[in-house]
């Protein structure tokens, strides 16, 4: 009996899970699916890369597939609310892949594209609706979508919703939901506002927390290059010309920075594409496709735009700017060394960024070797990492959430997220009679 078989999902789902190359459930799947099949509410403290999408998509398909209701114009049985278009599209892909044998209708609704096709599909009603908050509210206000008969509500990446300023839209949407429903809330972190929201919208939820466990990232060869801010672009160009960089993701801190780096590379005959939040949906997808197909070998991205992007065979991650949050470093370098291959992470660090480097080394519990052997090396001494306080040494470091195990992939899936340690407990929360206002 496979590990998934123990979860009592219907046979047609078992088959597609197998076809997707998933051999055993990730901790959040193993812990959440049985409770969700029983109809409990759930608070999942987990980030992208832990397998959380399948943790909610599979039980939803199981429940709705086993008891599909007649579709009514503008209605959905399930709403999955997610902050970004990329995440929405990815969840849609997952529903399509796992839901194939069940013949359930779903729609993915987000802004930045015309609404005609979205309203057309909603005009007949769908079983599952995946949406970003702004466009969903637009379509509700225009009378194309009604949520009064919703059975299941998923709020994905609640903390990110907060960061992106969507929380008021989210609250407006929640106020439109029927009080009697199953609710799942996922968040990587639990800021107070999310905590408050969970108390308002979840009823006696199961709480599952998965934290990336310390595992070795020995396959990612990391190094840091000290360089002045002004020389970073020249250094990047030099690296890309000289090194055997097959396919690289270059991270900048800002959207403007991403554009400037891309233009600089293009001017120097190095083909590159950019992906960030100011680009239209079409432009983002085009860049991503070109990168996936290998038409450009360099994709320049901001952290936010790169969230949830799953591209195989990235040989190098280059941190053109050090990330503000040390956790982002772990996310970024997790884009390489996937599927059992080796990978490289090269970080450019100027004098102002040495505190960020120190923070990163503290959380990964490793010193990142400094490579001085390049034309633009500059000693960023006074505040620098060469005077860095010793960091606790440890063989194992926090493994990037998207780190892969080398399983075969299908539809961008099948890659095993990291081992994570789940904590499950019942949390008694009260839901006010009028849900979520
Ligand atoms: P997520 O956290 O949902 O974004 O998932 C991260 C990656 O893990 C995606 O590429 C999924 O296809 C993959 N994945 C999720 N669950 C499993 C599993 N049980 N076995 C193998 N890969 C999985």
Boltz pocket constraint, residues with backbone or C-beta under 6 A from the ligand:
constraints:
  - pocket:
      binder: B
      contacts: [[A, 21], [A, 22], [A, 23], [A, 24], [A, 25], [A, 26], [A, 29], [A, 47], [A, 48], [A, 49], [A, 50], [A, 51], [A, 52], [A, 53], [A, 54], [A, 310], [A, 401], [A, 407], [A, 412], [A, 413], [A, 414], [A, 415], [A, 416], [A, 417]]
      max_distance: 6.0
